[in-house]
Amino acid sequence: MYTLLSIEGGVCAPKGFFADGISAGLKPDNQKDLAFIHSETLCDIRAIFTTNRFQAAPILHFRKHAIETTNFVLINAKNANAMTGERGIEDIETVLEHARATFKKIQNPVMSSTGVIGVPLPKGKIMKGLERFDLAKRDGNAAAKAIMTTDSYEKHVAFEVILENGESFRIGAMAKGAGMINPAMATMLCFITTDAAIPADEMGPMLKAYAETTFNAISVDGDTSTNDTVMLLSNRLSGVYDKEAFAHAIERVMHELALKIVSDGEGATKCVAFEITGAANREEAAIAAKALTNSLLVKTALYGEDPNWGRIASTIGASGVACDPATLTITFGNVTVYERGEILFDEEREAKAAKVMQKDAFAIHCDLGIGKGSFTAYGCDLGHEYVKINADYRT
């Protein structure tokens, strides 16, 4: 038995972790754009990355050095350092060498970036900025704010896990993401810190397992970034660990952040759970659910609060999974509009379904009636604001 308590602090909530965010001049108007996470002791670190074949320089640098321990992560916004070739990796080496020279306690530093693709890293501004860091600062909110791009608010969460014997550990996290979100790995930046004494060989498998139902199950626009990263850092300073409790805690952290990203989708007004049941297997359920999150026709119907169930059916049929109109059931919230070949969509049900769609968050449930496979994916609507934001992204 264990208790999971929501607490403040984000990435600084676990023992021995520090973080802050400052303005290094990468963004206009003195906005925060450079952040760090620091641990007073060396951490085990594991990460999962984008499936995009054009991976950004920070990911290539991490893999090149096969980094497994660190006590310092540097994150910049506004510049992705992607499609920058060998120069991009060399620029990271220069920046991190400067970080080591500035702060002697730094070991095996790691860098992560987000922003515009195809522009050389402004390493001069970053190096001058990091010189102003106070590694004893604990401001997880400022760090979360500094890594934002088109996000409208900071995304962070933290929990204390209290075991039955009274011992406890903590886990905290921050993330950014509002666009280029597609269910194909992480599709954003996320940094998870913990003082739990988790064995290093359990960290990677847990990240991969829970990414499948969280960061791998969300979509804003169907695009996968070059920089997508999820990192887990453990300094083990609590000396406490329970595998079941930790698994529950990290899944909760990743799930909450995934929903925050969908809810903050560029221009989004709704967060929708697409629940598929009765599929031939789990894999086909996931295919159908993710197809619904990515469909532009479905997204625009969500924006218009139009219960156009025909678009739902058409998207499932086009996804390639085993399905049959005679076994399909579609329900908006608790309003069933189509059931096993029978159209129930009269004026009364249309009005009720439309009322469901006026909510900020709701579920669309589709039972394929084929087998026992199930999966839930999360998406949002798509409206005029998304086009405006991305048409002006570089400016």
C-alpha positions in Angstrom: 0.0 0.0 0.0 1.1 3.6 -0.7 -0.3 7.1 -0.9 0.3 9.5 -3.8 0.2 13.2 -2.8 0.2 16.1 -5.2 2.8 18.6 -4.1 4.4 21.9 -5.4 7.9 22.3 -6.9 7.9 20.6 -10.2 11.4 19.3 -11.0 12.7 20.8 -7.8 10.3 18.8 -5.6 12.6 15.7 -5.2 15.5 16.0 -2.7 18.7 17.5 -4.1 17.4 18.9 -7.3 17.6 22.6 -8.4 16.3 24.5 -11.4 15.7 28.0 -12.7 14.9 29.8 -15.9 16.3 33.2 -17.2 16.3 35.4 -20.3 19.4 35.0 -22.4 18.0 37.1 -25.3 16.9 34.3 -27.5 13.2 35.4 -27.2 12.1 39.0 -27.5 10.9 41.3 -24.7 13.1 39.7 -22.0 11.1 36.5 -21.9 12.7 33.5 -20.2 14.3 31.2 -22.7 17.2 29.3 -21.0 16.8 26.8 -18.1 18.8 24.3 -16.1 18.2 21.3 -13.9 21.0 20.5 -11.5 21.4 17.7 -8.9 23.7 18.0 -5.9 24.9 14.5 -6.7 25.4 12.5 -9.9 22.2 11.1 -11.4 21.4 8.1 -13.5 19.8 9.4 -16.7 17.7 7.5 -19.3 15.9 9.0 -22.3 13.6 8.3 -25.2 13.6 10.3 -28.3 11.7 11.3 -31.4 11.1 8.8 -34.2 11.8 11.5 -36.8 14.8 10.4 -38.9 16.2 13.9 -38.9 17.0 14.0 -35.2 18.3 17.3 -33.8 21.9 17.9 -32.6 21.1 17.5 -28.9 19.8 14.0 -29.4 22.8 13.1 -31.7 25.2 14.5 -29.1 23.5 12.5 -26.3 23.7 9.3 -28.3 27.2 9.9 -29.5 28.5 10.1 -25.9 26.2 7.3 -24.6 25.5 9.4 -21.5 24.2 7.4 -18.6 25.0 9.7 -15.7 24.9 13.5 -15.3 24.2 16.2 -12.8 23.3 19.1 -15.1 20.8 19.6 -18.0 20.8 22.8 -20.0 17.6 23.6 -22.0 17.1 26.4 -24.5 14.0 27.6 -26.3 13.5 29.5 -29.6 16.2 27.4 -31.4 16.0 23.7 -32.1 19.6 23.2 -33.3 18.1 20.8 -35.8 19.3 20.2 -39.4 22.6 22.0 -38.5 24.9 19.1 -39.3 28.2 18.6 -37.5 28.3 22.3 -36.6 25.3 21.7 -34.4 27.0 19.0 -32.4 30.2 21.1 -32.2 28.2 24.1 -30.9 26.9 21.9 -28.1 30.4 20.7 -27.2 31.5 24.4 -27.0 28.5 25.4 -24.9 28.8 22.5 -22.5 32.6 22.9 -22.1 31.9 26.5 -21.1 29.3 25.3 -18.6 31.9 23.0 -17.1 34.5 25.8 -16.9 31.9 28.1 -15.3 30.7 25.7 -12.7 33.3 23.2 -11.6 30.8 20.9 -10.0 29.1 20.1 -13.3 29.6 16.5 -14.6 28.7 15.0 -17.9 26.3 17.9 -18.8 23.4 17.3 -21.2 21.7 19.8 -23.6 18.2 19.9 -25.0 16.7 22.4 -27.4 13.4 23.5 -28.8 12.3 26.1 -31.4 13.0 26.9 -35.0 14.6 24.2 -37.2 17.5 25.0 -39.5 19.1 27.9 -37.7 22.6 27.7 -36.1 22.6 27.6 -32.3 23.1 31.1 -30.8 25.9 29.8 -28.6 27.3 33.2 -27.7 24.0 34.3 -26.1 23.6 30.9 -24.4 27.0 30.9 -22.9 26.6 34.4 -21.6 23.2 33.5 -20.2 24.4 30.4 -18.3 27.1 32.4 -16.6 24.2 34.1 -14.7 22.8 30.8 -13.4 22.7 30.2 -9.6 22.9 26.5 -9.3 21.4 26.7 -5.7 18.2 28.2 -7.1 15.0 26.2 -6.7 12.4 27.7 -9.1 10.8 24.9 -11.1 8.1 27.2 -12.3 10.7 29.6 -13.9 12.4 26.6 -15.5 9.1 25.4 -17.0 8.4 28.8 -18.3 11.8 29.2 -19.9 11.4 26.0 -22.1 8.0 27.1 -23.5 7.6 27.9 -27.2 4.0 28.4 -28.4 2.8 27.0 -25.0 0.3 29.3 -23.3 1.2 28.2 -19.8 3.9 26.3 -17.9 3.5 22.6 -17.5 4.8 20.9 -14.4 3.7 18.4 -11.8 5.1 16.7 -8.7 4.1 14.0 -6.2 5.3 12.6 -2.9 4.9 8.8 -2.6 4.4 7.7 1.0 4.8 3.9 1.6 3.0 1.9 4.2 6.0 1.9 6.5 6.1 5.8 6.4 9.1 6.1 4.1 8.7 8.3 1.1 10.2 9.5 -2.1 9.3 12.2 -4.6 9.0 12.6 -8.3 8.6 15.9 -10.3 8.5 16.9 -13.9 8.1 19.7 -16.4 7.2 19.6 -20.1 6.6 21.9 -23.0 4.5 21.2 -26.1 1.6 22.7 -27.9 2.4 22.1 -31.6 4.1 19.4 -33.7 2.4 16.9 -31.5 1.8 13.5 -33.1 1.5 10.1 -31.5 4.9 8.8 -32.5 7.0 8.7 -29.4 7.4 11.7 -27.1 6.5 14.6 -29.4 7.6 17.3 -26.9 10.2 17.9 -24.3 9.8 16.4 -20.8 12.2 16.2 -17.9 11.3 14.0 -14.9 13.4 14.1 -11.7 13.2 11.7 -8.7 15.0 11.0 -5.5 13.7 7.4 -5.5 16.4 4.8 -5.3 15.2 3.2 -8.6 17.7 0.7 -10.2 19.2 2.2 -13.3 18.2 -0.8 -15.4 14.5 -0.2 -14.6 14.4 3.4 -15.7 14.5 3.0 -19.5 11.9 0.2 -19.7 9.5 2.2 -17.5 9.8 5.3 -19.7 9.1 3.3 -22.8 6.2 1.4 -21.3 4.3 4.4 -20.1 5.1 6.6 -23.1 2.9 4.2 -25.1 -0.3 5.2 -23.2 0.7 8.9 -22.6 3.0 10.8 -24.9 2.5 8.2 -27.6 -1.3 8.6 -27.4 -1.7 12.3 -27.9 -2.0 14.4 -31.1 -2.5 18.1 -31.8 -1.6 18.3 -35.5 -0.1 15.0 -36.6 3.4 16.3 -37.0 6.4 14.8 -35.3 9.3 17.1 -34.2 13.0 16.6 -34.7 13.7 17.3 -31.0 11.2 15.2 -29.0 12.7 14.0 -25.8 11.7 12.5 -22.5 14.4 12.3 -19.8 14.3 10.6 -16.4 16.9 11.6 -13.8 17.3 9.8 -10.5 19.8 10.8 -7.8 18.5 8.2 -5.3 18.9 10.6 -2.4 15.7 9.4 -0.6 17.2 5.9 -0.3 13.6 4.7 -0.8 12.1 2.6 -3.6 9.0 0.5 -4.3 8.6 -0.6 -7.8 4.8 -0.7 -7.9 4.5 2.7 -6.2 7.1 4.3 -8.5 5.4 2.8 -11.6 2.1 4.3 -10.6 3.7 7.7 -9.8 5.6 8.0 -13.1 2.6 6.9 -15.2 0.5 9.5 -13.4 3.2 12.2 -14.0 3.4 11.4 -17.7 -0.4 11.1 -18.1 -1.0 14.4 -16.5 1.6 16.2 -18.6 0.4 14.5 -21.8 -3.2 15.8 -21.1 -1.8 19.3 -20.4 -0.1 19.3 -23.8 -3.2 18.3 -25.6 -5.3 20.8 -23.7 -2.8 23.5 -24.6 -2.7 22.5 -28.3 -2.1 25.6 -30.5 -5.5 27.3 -30.6 -7.2 24.3 -29.0 -10.4 24.8 -27.1 -11.2 21.1 -26.3 -9.4 18.0 -25.1 -11.1 14.8 -26.3 -10.5 11.2 -25.4 -11.1 8.8 -28.3 -11.9 5.5 -26.6 -11.8 2.4 -28.8 -13.0 -0.9 -27.5 -14.0 -4.1 -29.2 -11.1 -4.1 -31.7 -9.5 -7.2 -33.0 -6.5 -6.5 -30.7 -4.8 -3.7 -28.8 -2.7 -2.8 -31.8 -5.7 -2.2 -34.0 -7.5 -0.3 -31.3 -4.5 2.0 -31.1 -4.4 2.5 -34.9 -8.1 3.5 -34.9 -7.8 5.8 -31.9 -4.8 7.6 -33.2 -6.4 7.9 -36.6 -9.2 9.8 -35.0 -6.8 12.1 -33.1 -5.1 13.0 -36.4 -8.1 13.4 -38.7 -8.4 17.0 -39.8 -12.1 16.5 -40.6 -12.7 15.1 -37.1 -10.7 18.0 -35.5 -12.6 20.7 -37.4 -15.9 19.0 -36.4 -14.8 19.2 -32.8 -14.0 22.9 -33.2 -17.4 23.5 -34.7 -19.1 21.4 -31.9 -20.7 19.4 -34.6 -21.5 15.8 -33.7 -20.8 14.6 -37.2 -20.6 10.9 -36.4 -20.1 10.1 -40.1 -16.6 11.5 -39.9 -15.9 9.3 -37.0 -17.1 6.2 -38.8 -15.3 7.1 -42.0 -12.0 7.7 -40.3 -12.2 4.3 -38.5 -13.0 2.6 -41.8 -10.1 4.3 -43.5 -7.6 3.4 -40.8 -7.3 -0.2 -42.1 -8.4 -2.0 -39.0 -10.9 -4.8 -39.0 -14.4 -3.2 -38.6 -18.0 -3.7 -39.8 -20.9 -1.2 -39.8 -23.1 -3.9 -38.4 -21.0 -4.2 -35.2 -20.0 -0.6 -34.7 -21.3 1.7 -31.9 -20.5 5.4 -31.6 -21.2 7.4 -28.5 -20.6 11.1 -27.6 -20.2 11.2 -23.9 -23.3 9.2 -22.8 -25.2 9.8 -26.0 -25.2 6.9 -28.5 -25.8 8.1 -32.1 -25.1 4.9 -34.0 -25.5 1.3 -32.7 -24.7 -1.8 -34.6 -26.1 -0.8 -38.0 -28.9 1.4 -36.6 -28.8 5.2 -37.0 -30.1 6.8 -33.7 -29.2 10.3 -34.8 -32.6 12.1 -34.5 -33.0 15.8 -33.6 -33.1 15.1 -29.9 -29.9 13.0 -29.8 -28.2 15.5 -32.1 -28.9 18.3 -29.6 -27.7 16.2 -26.7 -24.5 15.2 -28.5 -23.9 18.8 -29.5 -24.2 19.7 -25.8 -21.6 17.2 -24.9 -19.3 18.7 -27.5 -19.6 22.2 -25.9 -17.6 20.9 -22.9 -13.9 21.6 -22.6 -13.2 17.9 -22.2 -15.2 14.9 -23.1 -14.9 11.4 -24.6 -16.0 9.8 -27.9 -16.4 6.1 -27.5 -16.3 3.7 -30.4 -17.0 0.0 -29.9 -16.0 -1.9 -33.0 -17.7 -5.1 -31.8 -15.0 -7.3 -33.3 -12.8 -8.5 -30.4 -11.4 -7.4 -27.0 -8.8 -4.9 -28.0 -8.9 -1.4 -26.4 -6.9 1.8 -26.5 -7.5 5.4 -25.6 -5.8 8.3 -27.5 -6.2 12.0 -26.8 -6.6 14.8 -29.2 -7.9 18.3 -29.6 -9.9 20.5 -32.0 -8.3 22.5 -34.8 -9.4 26.1 -35.6 -8.4 29.4 -37.0 -5.9 30.2 -34.2 -3.7 27.2 -35.1 -3.3 28.5 -38.6 -2.5 32.0 -37.4 0.1 30.7 -34.9 2.0 28.5 -37.4 1.7 31.0 -40.3 3.7 33.5 -38.1 5.8 31.0 -36.2 9.3 32.3 -37.3 8.3 35.9 -36.7 
